[in-house]
Amino acid sequence: MCEIKQGLFLPTARGASSATAKVVRVVLVPPGQLEVKNQPHPSESSRVGPNLSQEPSPVSSSEYARSPDMPQSLGSYVSNGLPPLQIWPLSANESELSQLFHRYRNRISCYFPFVVIPDVPPAQLHAEKPFLFKAIMMASSYTDRTNQLQLGTQLTEELGRRLLVNGETSMDILQGLLIHIAWYHVYRRHSSQMTNLLQLAIALLADMGLNKPTHGNDRRKYMFDSSRITHGVLAESRMMTNDERRALLGCFYVSSIVCSIFRRVDALEYTPFMDKQLNDLLDTRERESDLLLARMVQIQQFAERVVDTVSYEETDGSQIHHAPVVLHLRALRNEFRTQAQSYPSHIEDREILQLQKYVVEIMIHENGLYNAFWEAPSSTNERIDVLWTLLQSIKSFFEIFWNLSDLAIHEIPYSSWGLSTYVILIFSRLSMLECPGWDHEVAKDNIEFVAVLDALIAKTMSASDYGAARWLSGAQDEVCRRILEKLRFIKSWWQASRPGANLAELKPISPYLDPAASGTFLGDDFWEDLMRDCEPLQF
């Protein structure tokens, strides 16, 4: 057994049992008392995550109050030899670009702790890491969707040229690519490129030698090295920087999210080397946000264990064989809930983290949807218990999502929307399930599918109205428009597919599968790209 005493419970290598889990040597202390070697920015606590349930102050074209270190202009930086900020196609002046920079560093970065923005002036980061700077501008430009879309397109084209044509490798590109992936949904309107972007990130990680230990006398470098005869294999000769460690773990996280939810691409495997880098990162105590990073990685690593243990795609590949399935599910659930006890409440209570946790609970109990796991007649009551727990986890997820502020809806990354589409999909399957003993009327008294869609539509409309009143001069937000269009389509499809309705009356969204022909609840591409552009609905 693993005893945890004020330590931070961290993920083990993929597939390892809980008995081999490691306890990091970091002692948790109350917020604000974390001892660090490099003093963080004064707003560091906000980077761990603002309370998203608290409505932020209204915003406009100059919506964010200037930070104490935020200059009126960047002229002083230019006079020191740094070039002026010029980020095509943004039409913003230097002061507005500085506001975008501080918006990302002080608010948006709390959702994605895998890329830490250094405590330097905007112009300095632009000079040292121009691609990362442009990715930051793209992610924080939600007040101007036209510029955001153009900049996202430009970044994608630049990635192809620099990585595939020029063969460049740098932390600037890797960190910028991670942010580019994290806010993928704000600039992709048509064809899906997520798989391609993930593979680029994983390949760049390997090209930079960040995915495995590096030895001074690596046997791949020389045909023969006489030093091996005398000295053997040297210890790792190069220590990774904390930025490199975060980027490595970020590549695992983003690939694992897509793999575990949409199950269309293999994730970067979580290895003992990654586990060591996570421990080393926390040992430095450089940023309090690294605790959030560690918890996000741990949750996602556990999600992969669930997928490996209960193979939903191929039941023959399931690791559940002899013991009743309900015992396996309880063991997974209890272990997962125990992990949360090792983290401080100011980390565990983050809404963005709670969404991720409830998705893992849903993944554990998704098993109840599939008949292949419940063939024994005596398992009916146990299956109903699993389905009820699944329903409660779905309800808890949406209650957290509805509690997000209107501003947070504009700022949250693609992963949070991906989690939401996955939960909608699972809830649709549960709402259509025909299972002995499962009473849909009782379930509807607790939470009902159309009511959830209505609440999501209302939440998205509220976020769109928030932007319209503060920075869009009454216009509708483009990303919210795309989300609303698809949510309304899902609702219309659902109503048309109910008993007695004429499903042929519903026009499917091109290029997705025709629900009437496929017999399934829309195609995989629909769920993977819920916010991608689609044709107007015509009924």
C-alpha positions as CSV (number, residue, x, y, z in Angstrom):
1,M,0.0,0.0,0.0
2,C,1.0,3.6,-0.6
3,E,1.0,5.9,2.4
4,I,0.5,9.6,1.7
5,K,1.5,12.0,4.3
6,Q,1.1,15.6,3.2
7,G,2.7,14.5,-0.1
8,L,1.5,14.9,-3.6
9,F,0.2,11.6,-5.1
10,L,1.4,11.5,-8.7
11,P,0.7,9.2,-11.6
12,T,2.8,6.2,-12.2
13,A,3.9,4.8,-15.5
14,R,1.1,3.7,-17.8
15,G,-0.6,0.5,-16.7
16,A,1.2,0.5,-13.3
17,S,-0.8,-0.5,-10.3
18,S,-1.6,1.8,-7.5
19,A,0.9,-0.1,-5.3
20,T,3.8,1.3,-7.3
21,A,2.5,4.9,-7.1
22,K,5.1,7.5,-6.1
23,V,4.9,10.1,-3.5
24,V,6.6,13.3,-4.5
25,R,8.9,14.9,-2.0
26,V,7.0,18.2,-2.2
27,V,5.1,19.1,1.0
28,L,1.8,20.9,0.3
29,V,1.3,24.1,2.2
30,P,-1.7,26.5,2.3
31,P,-2.2,28.8,-0.7
32,G,0.1,31.8,-0.7
33,Q,2.7,30.0,1.5
34,L,4.3,27.9,-1.3
35,E,8.0,28.5,-1.2
36,V,9.5,29.0,-4.6
37,K,13.0,29.5,-5.9
38,N,12.0,32.0,-8.5
39,Q,9.4,34.4,-7.2
40,P,6.3,34.2,-9.4
41,H,4.5,37.1,-11.0
42,P,2.2,38.9,-8.5
43,S,-0.8,37.5,-10.2
44,E,0.5,33.9,-9.9
45,S,-2.5,32.8,-7.9
46,S,-4.8,33.9,-10.7
47,R,-2.8,31.7,-13.0
48,V,-3.7,28.6,-11.0
49,G,-7.2,29.6,-11.9
50,P,-9.7,32.4,-11.1
51,N,-13.0,31.3,-9.6
52,L,-14.9,31.0,-12.8
53,S,-18.2,31.1,-11.0
54,Q,-17.5,34.7,-10.0
55,E,-18.7,37.1,-12.7
56,P,-15.7,39.2,-13.9
57,S,-15.9,42.9,-14.4
58,P,-17.4,44.0,-17.7
59,V,-15.0,44.3,-20.6
60,S,-14.8,46.5,-23.7
61,S,-12.1,47.3,-26.2
62,S,-10.0,48.3,-23.2
63,E,-11.7,45.9,-20.9
64,Y,-8.8,44.7,-18.8
65,A,-7.5,47.1,-16.2
66,R,-3.8,47.7,-16.6
67,S,-1.5,45.5,-14.5
68,P,1.0,47.4,-12.4
69,D,3.8,46.3,-14.7
70,M,1.8,47.1,-17.9
71,P,3.2,50.1,-19.7
72,Q,1.1,52.8,-21.4
73,S,3.2,52.1,-24.5
74,L,6.1,49.9,-25.6
75,G,8.2,52.8,-26.7
76,S,10.6,52.2,-23.8
77,Y,11.2,48.7,-24.9
78,V,11.8,49.8,-28.5
79,S,14.3,52.3,-27.4
80,N,16.2,49.5,-25.7
81,G,16.8,47.8,-29.0
82,L,13.7,45.6,-29.2
83,P,11.7,45.9,-32.4
84,P,8.2,47.2,-32.3
85,L,5.3,44.7,-32.1
86,Q,3.9,44.0,-35.5
87,I,1.7,40.9,-35.7
88,W,0.0,40.5,-39.0
89,P,-3.0,40.4,-39.5
90,L,-3.9,42.1,-36.2
91,S,-4.8,45.7,-36.7
92,A,-4.2,46.5,-33.0
93,N,-1.6,49.0,-31.9
94,E,1.2,48.2,-29.5
95,S,-0.8,49.1,-26.4
96,E,-3.7,46.8,-27.5
97,L,-1.2,44.0,-28.2
98,S,0.2,44.5,-24.7
99,Q,-3.4,44.2,-23.4
100,L,-3.8,40.9,-25.3
101,F,-0.5,39.7,-23.8
102,H,-1.5,40.5,-20.2
103,R,-5.0,39.1,-20.8
104,Y,-3.4,35.7,-21.6
105,R,-0.8,35.8,-18.9
106,N,-3.1,36.9,-16.1
107,R,-6.3,35.0,-17.0
108,I,-6.3,32.6,-19.9
109,S,-3.1,30.8,-19.1
110,C,-4.7,29.3,-15.9
111,Y,-6.6,26.9,-18.2
112,F,-3.4,25.5,-19.7
113,P,-0.4,25.4,-17.3
114,F,1.8,23.5,-19.7
115,V,3.2,26.7,-21.2
116,V,4.3,29.3,-18.6
117,I,4.6,32.8,-19.8
118,P,7.8,34.3,-18.4
119,D,7.7,37.5,-16.3
120,V,9.1,39.7,-19.1
121,P,7.7,42.6,-21.0
122,P,5.6,41.7,-24.1
123,A,8.2,43.1,-26.5
124,Q,10.9,41.0,-25.0
125,L,8.9,37.8,-25.4
126,H,8.0,38.8,-29.0
127,A,11.7,39.3,-29.8
128,E,12.8,36.0,-28.1
129,K,9.9,33.7,-29.0
130,P,7.9,35.3,-31.9
131,F,5.9,32.2,-32.7
132,L,4.8,31.7,-29.1
133,F,3.9,35.4,-28.9
134,K,1.7,35.1,-32.0
135,A,0.0,32.0,-30.6
136,I,-0.7,34.0,-27.4
137,M,-2.2,36.8,-29.5
138,M,-4.4,34.3,-31.3
139,A,-5.7,32.7,-28.1
140,S,-6.5,36.0,-26.4
141,S,-8.1,37.7,-29.4
142,Y,-11.6,36.5,-28.8
143,T,-12.9,40.0,-28.8
144,D,-12.1,40.1,-32.6
145,R,-13.0,36.8,-34.1
146,T,-12.0,37.9,-37.6
147,N,-8.4,38.7,-36.6
148,Q,-8.4,35.5,-34.5
149,L,-9.4,33.4,-37.4
150,Q,-6.8,35.0,-39.7
151,L,-4.0,34.7,-37.2
152,G,-4.9,31.1,-36.5
153,T,-4.8,30.4,-40.3
154,Q,-1.5,32.2,-40.6
155,L,0.0,30.2,-37.7
156,T,-1.1,26.9,-39.3
157,E,0.6,27.8,-42.6
158,E,3.7,28.9,-40.7
159,L,3.9,25.6,-38.9
160,G,3.7,23.7,-42.1
161,R,6.5,25.7,-43.7
162,R,8.8,25.8,-40.7
163,L,8.4,22.2,-39.6
164,L,7.8,20.3,-42.8
165,V,9.7,22.4,-45.3
166,N,12.5,24.0,-43.3
167,G,12.8,21.3,-40.7
168,E,13.1,23.8,-37.8
169,T,13.1,22.7,-34.2
170,S,12.8,25.1,-31.2
171,M,11.0,25.6,-27.9
172,D,9.5,28.6,-29.4
173,I,7.7,26.5,-32.0
174,L,6.8,23.7,-29.6
175,Q,5.3,26.0,-27.0
176,G,3.4,28.0,-29.6
177,L,2.1,24.8,-31.2
178,L,0.8,23.6,-27.8
179,I,-1.2,26.8,-27.4
180,H,-2.3,26.6,-31.1
181,I,-3.7,23.1,-30.3
182,A,-5.2,24.1,-27.0
183,W,-7.4,26.8,-28.6
184,Y,-7.9,24.9,-31.8
185,H,-11.6,25.4,-31.9
186,V,-11.4,29.2,-32.4
187,Y,-9.8,29.2,-35.8
188,R,-10.8,25.8,-37.5
189,R,-14.0,26.2,-39.3
190,H,-14.1,23.5,-41.9
191,S,-11.8,20.4,-42.2
192,S,-10.4,18.8,-39.1
193,Q,-6.7,19.2,-38.5
194,M,-6.4,18.1,-34.9
195,T,-4.8,14.7,-35.7
196,N,-2.3,16.4,-37.9
197,L,-1.4,19.0,-35.3
198,L,-1.0,16.4,-32.6
199,Q,1.3,14.3,-34.8
200,L,3.4,17.4,-35.5
201,A,3.7,18.2,-31.8
202,I,4.8,14.6,-31.0
203,A,7.2,14.5,-33.9
204,L,8.7,17.9,-32.9
205,L,9.1,16.6,-29.3
206,A,11.0,13.6,-30.6
207,D,13.2,15.6,-33.0
208,M,14.2,17.8,-30.0
209,G,15.1,14.7,-28.0
210,L,12.6,15.6,-25.2
211,N,10.7,12.4,-25.1
212,K,13.3,10.1,-23.6
213,P,16.5,10.3,-21.5
214,T,19.6,11.7,-23.2
215,H,23.0,10.1,-22.6
216,G,26.4,11.5,-23.5
217,N,27.5,8.3,-25.1
218,D,24.2,7.4,-26.7
219,R,24.8,4.2,-28.7
220,R,22.8,5.6,-31.7
221,K,25.3,8.4,-32.2
222,Y,28.4,6.3,-32.8
223,M,29.1,3.0,-34.5
224,F,31.6,2.3,-31.7
225,D,32.4,4.2,-28.5
226,S,35.4,3.0,-26.6
227,S,34.3,4.9,-23.5
228,R,31.6,2.4,-23.0
229,I,34.1,-0.4,-22.4
230,T,35.7,1.5,-19.5
231,H,32.9,3.5,-18.1
232,G,29.7,1.9,-19.3
233,V,26.6,3.9,-20.0
234,L,26.8,7.4,-18.5
235,A,24.1,8.9,-16.5
236,E,21.8,11.4,-18.2
237,S,24.1,14.2,-19.3
238,R,21.6,16.9,-19.9
239,M,19.0,18.2,-17.4
240,M,15.7,19.3,-18.9
241,T,14.5,22.8,-18.2
242,N,11.1,23.3,-16.5
243,D,9.7,24.7,-19.8
244,E,10.8,21.5,-21.5
245,R,9.2,19.4,-18.8
246,R,5.9,21.2,-19.1
247,A,6.0,20.9,-22.9
248,L,6.6,17.2,-22.7
249,L,3.7,16.7,-20.2
250,G,1.6,19.1,-22.4
251,C,2.1,16.9,-25.4
252,F,0.9,13.9,-23.4
253,Y,-2.1,15.8,-22.1
254,V,-3.5,17.1,-25.4
255,S,-2.9,13.8,-27.2
256,S,-4.4,11.8,-24.4
257,I,-7.5,14.0,-24.2
258,V,-8.2,13.4,-27.9
259,C,-7.4,9.7,-27.6
260,S,-9.5,8.9,-24.5
261,I,-12.5,10.9,-25.6
262,F,-12.7,10.5,-29.4
263,R,-10.6,7.3,-29.6
264,R,-9.3,8.1,-33.1
265,V,-5.6,8.5,-32.5
266,D,-3.1,6.9,-30.1
267,A,-1.9,9.1,-27.3
268,L,1.7,9.8,-26.5
269,E,2.5,7.0,-24.0
270,Y,3.0,8.1,-20.4
271,T,6.4,6.7,-19.5
272,P,8.6,6.4,-16.3
273,F,10.7,9.2,-17.9
274,M,7.6,11.5,-17.9
275,D,6.9,10.6,-14.4
276,K,10.5,11.5,-13.4
277,Q,10.2,14.9,-15.2
278,L,6.9,15.6,-13.4
279,N,8.5,14.8,-10.0
280,D,11.6,17.0,-10.9
281,L,9.3,19.8,-12.0
282,L,7.5,19.8,-8.7
283,D,10.7,19.6,-6.7
284,T,11.8,22.9,-8.1
285,R,8.7,24.6,-6.7
286,E,9.0,27.2,-9.4
287,R,5.3,27.8,-10.0
288,E,2.2,27.0,-7.9
289,S,0.4,26.4,-11.2
290,D,2.6,23.3,-11.6
291,L,0.4,21.6,-8.9
292,L,-2.6,22.1,-11.3
293,L,-0.5,20.7,-14.1
294,A,0.3,17.6,-12.1
295,R,-3.3,17.0,-11.2
296,M,-4.4,17.4,-14.8
297,V,-1.8,14.9,-16.0
298,Q,-2.7,12.5,-13.2
299,I,-6.4,12.6,-14.1
300,Q,-5.7,12.1,-17.8
301,Q,-3.3,9.2,-17.1
302,F,-6.0,7.6,-15.1
303,A,-8.5,8.1,-17.9
304,E,-6.2,6.1,-20.2
305,R,-6.1,3.3,-17.6
306,V,-9.9,3.2,-17.7
307,V,-9.8,2.9,-21.5
308,D,-7.2,0.2,-21.3
309,T,-9.0,-1.7,-18.5
310,V,-12.5,-1.5,-20.1
311,S,-12.0,-1.6,-23.8
312,Y,-15.2,-0.1,-25.2
313,E,-14.2,-0.3,-28.8
314,E,-13.3,-4.0,-28.7
315,T,-14.8,-5.9,-25.9
316,D,-12.5,-8.8,-26.6
317,G,-9.6,-6.5,-25.7
318,S,-11.0,-5.8,-22.2
319,Q,-8.9,-6.6,-19.2
320,I,-12.1,-7.7,-17.4
321,H,-12.3,-11.5,-17.5
322,H,-13.0,-13.5,-14.4
323,A,-14.3,-11.2,-11.6
324,P,-17.7,-9.5,-12.1
325,V,-17.5,-6.3,-14.1
326,V,-19.0,-4.3,-11.2
327,L,-16.0,-5.2,-9.0
328,H,-13.6,-3.7,-11.6
329,L,-15.7,-0.6,-11.9
330,R,-15.8,-0.1,-8.1
331,A,-12.1,-0.6,-7.8
332,L,-11.4,2.0,-10.5
333,R,-13.9,4.5,-8.9
334,N,-12.5,4.1,-5.4
335,E,-8.9,4.5,-6.5
336,F,-9.7,7.6,-8.5
337,R,-11.6,9.2,-5.7
338,T,-8.8,8.4,-3.3
339,Q,-6.3,10.3,-5.4
340,A,-8.2,13.6,-5.0
341,Q,-7.6,13.5,-1.3
342,S,-3.8,14.1,-1.8
343,Y,-4.3,17.5,-3.4
344,P,-5.2,20.8,-1.7
345,S,-8.7,22.1,-2.0
346,H,-7.7,25.2,-3.9
347,I,-6.5,22.9,-6.7
348,E,-9.3,20.3,-6.5
349,D,-12.1,22.9,-6.5
350,R,-11.1,24.5,-9.8
351,E,-14.1,24.2,-12.1
352,I,-11.9,23.4,-15.1
353,L,-10.5,20.5,-13.1
354,Q,-13.8,19.3,-11.8
355,L,-15.1,18.9,-15.4
356,Q,-12.1,16.7,-16.2
357,K,-12.8,14.6,-13.0
358,Y,-16.4,14.0,-13.8
359,V,-15.5,12.9,-17.3
360,V,-13.3,10.2,-15.8
361,E,-16.2,9.1,-13.6
362,I,-18.4,9.0,-16.7
363,M,-15.8,6.9,-18.6
364,I,-15.7,4.4,-15.7
365,H,-19.5,3.9,-15.8
366,E,-19.9,4.2,-19.5
367,N,-19.5,0.4,-19.3
368,G,-23.2,0.2,-18.3
369,L,-24.3,1.2,-21.8
370,Y,-23.0,-1.9,-23.6
371,N,-24.8,-5.3,-23.4
372,A,-21.6,-7.3,-24.1
373,F,-20.4,-6.6,-20.5
374,W,-23.7,-7.6,-18.9
375,E,-24.8,-10.9,-20.4
376,A,-25.4,-12.7,-17.1
377,P,-29.1,-12.6,-16.1
378,S,-28.0,-11.9,-12.5
379,S,-26.3,-8.7,-13.5
380,T,-29.4,-6.6,-14.2
381,N,-29.6,-4.9,-10.8
382,E,-25.9,-4.2,-10.8
383,R,-26.1,-2.7,-14.3
384,I,-28.9,-0.4,-13.2
385,D,-26.8,0.8,-10.3
386,V,-24.0,1.6,-12.8
387,L,-26.3,3.4,-15.1
388,W,-27.7,5.5,-12.3
389,T,-24.2,6.5,-11.2
390,L,-23.4,7.3,-14.8
391,L,-26.5,9.6,-14.9
392,Q,-25.5,11.3,-11.7
393,S,-22.0,12.0,-13.0
394,I,-23.4,13.4,-16.2
395,K,-25.7,15.7,-14.2
396,S,-22.8,16.9,-12.0
397,F,-20.7,17.6,-15.1
398,F,-23.3,19.9,-16.6
399,E,-24.0,21.6,-13.3
400,I,-20.3,22.6,-13.2
401,F,-20.3,23.7,-16.9
402,W,-23.4,25.8,-16.4
403,N,-21.7,27.5,-13.4
404,L,-18.9,28.9,-15.7
405,S,-19.0,32.6,-16.2
406,D,-19.9,34.1,-19.5
407,L,-16.4,35.3,-20.0
408,A,-15.0,31.8,-19.2
409,I,-17.0,30.4,-22.1
410,H,-15.0,32.6,-24.4
411,E,-11.7,31.7,-22.8
412,I,-11.8,27.9,-22.0
413,P,-9.6,25.7,-24.3
414,Y,-10.6,23.1,-26.8
415,S,-10.2,20.3,-24.3
416,S,-13.1,21.6,-22.2
417,W,-15.3,21.7,-25.2
418,G,-14.1,18.3,-26.2
419,L,-15.1,17.0,-22.7
420,S,-18.6,18.6,-23.2
421,T,-19.2,17.0,-26.6
422,Y,-18.2,13.6,-25.2
423,V,-20.7,13.9,-22.3
424,I,-23.4,15.0,-24.7
425,L,-22.7,11.9,-26.8
426,I,-22.8,9.5,-23.8
427,F,-26.0,11.2,-22.4
428,S,-27.6,10.7,-25.8
429,R,-26.8,7.0,-25.7
430,L,-28.0,6.6,-22.2
431,S,-31.3,8.4,-23.1
432,M,-31.8,5.9,-26.0
433,L,-30.8,2.8,-24.1
434,E,-33.2,-0.1,-23.9
435,C,-32.3,-2.1,-20.9
436,P,-34.4,-4.3,-18.7
437,G,-35.2,-2.5,-15.5
438,W,-34.0,0.9,-16.7
439,D,-36.9,3.4,-16.4
440,H,-36.4,6.4,-18.6
441,E,-39.3,8.3,-16.9
442,V,-37.5,8.0,-13.5
443,A,-34.3,9.1,-15.2
444,K,-36.0,12.2,-16.8
445,D,-37.2,13.3,-13.4
446,N,-33.5,13.7,-12.5
447,I,-32.1,15.1,-15.7
448,E,-33.5,15.1,-19.2
449,F,-31.6,15.3,-22.5
450,V,-33.6,18.0,-24.2
451,A,-33.6,20.1,-21.0
452,V,-29.8,19.8,-21.0
453,L,-29.5,20.9,-24.6
454,D,-31.8,23.9,-23.8
455,A,-29.6,24.8,-20.9
456,L,-26.5,24.6,-23.0
457,I,-28.1,26.7,-25.7
458,A,-29.1,29.3,-23.1
459,K,-25.6,29.3,-21.6
460,T,-24.0,29.8,-25.0
461,M,-26.5,32.6,-25.9
462,S,-25.7,34.3,-22.6
463,A,-22.0,34.2,-23.4
464,S,-22.7,35.5,-26.9
465,D,-24.8,38.4,-25.5
466,Y,-22.0,39.1,-23.0
467,G,-19.6,39.6,-25.8
468,A,-22.1,41.5,-27.9
469,A,-22.7,44.0,-25.1
470,R,-19.0,44.6,-24.3
471,W,-16.9,44.3,-27.4
472,L,-19.0,43.3,-30.5
473,S,-21.3,46.3,-30.6
474,G,-24.4,44.1,-30.6
475,A,-23.1,41.5,-33.1
476,Q,-23.2,37.8,-32.4
477,D,-20.0,36.0,-31.5
478,E,-18.9,33.8,-34.3
479,V,-17.7,30.8,-32.2
480,C,-20.9,31.0,-30.1
481,R,-22.9,31.1,-33.4
482,R,-21.3,27.8,-34.6
483,I,-21.9,26.1,-31.2
484,L,-25.5,27.3,-31.1
485,E,-26.1,26.1,-34.7
486,K,-25.0,22.5,-33.9
487,L,-26.7,22.4,-30.5
488,R,-30.0,23.3,-32.1
489,F,-29.4,20.7,-34.8
490,I,-28.8,18.1,-32.2
491,K,-32.0,19.1,-30.4
492,S,-34.0,19.0,-33.7
493,W,-32.6,15.7,-34.7
494,W,-33.4,14.3,-31.3
495,Q,-37.0,15.5,-31.4
496,A,-37.4,14.1,-35.0
497,S,-36.0,10.8,-34.0
498,R,-38.5,10.1,-31.2
499,P,-41.3,7.5,-31.7
500,G,-43.9,8.9,-34.1
501,A,-41.6,11.6,-35.6
502,N,-40.6,11.6,-39.2
503,L,-36.8,11.4,-39.3
504,A,-36.7,12.0,-43.0
505,E,-38.0,15.5,-42.4
506,L,-34.6,16.5,-40.9
507,K,-31.9,17.7,-43.2
508,P,-28.5,16.4,-42.1
509,I,-25.6,18.8,-41.8
510,S,-23.1,18.2,-44.7
511,P,-20.6,16.5,-44.7
512,Y,-21.7,14.3,-41.8
513,L,-23.5,11.0,-41.9
514,D,-27.2,10.9,-42.5
515,P,-28.7,9.8,-39.2
516,A,-31.6,8.2,-41.0
517,A,-29.3,6.1,-43.1
518,S,-26.6,5.3,-40.5
519,G,-28.9,4.5,-37.6
520,T,-26.4,6.3,-35.3
521,F,-26.5,9.5,-33.5
522,L,-24.6,11.5,-36.0
523,G,-21.1,10.8,-37.3
524,D,-17.8,10.8,-35.3
525,D,-16.6,14.0,-37.1
526,F,-19.6,15.8,-35.8
527,W,-18.7,15.1,-32.2
528,E,-15.0,15.7,-32.6
529,D,-15.6,19.2,-34.2
530,L,-18.8,20.4,-32.5
531,M,-17.7,24.0,-33.2
532,R,-16.7,23.5,-36.8
533,D,-18.7,25.5,-39.4
534,C,-21.8,23.9,-40.9
535,E,-24.6,24.6,-43.3
536,P,-27.6,26.6,-42.0
537,L,-30.4,24.4,-40.8
538,Q,-33.4,24.1,-43.1
539,F,-36.5,22.2,-42.0
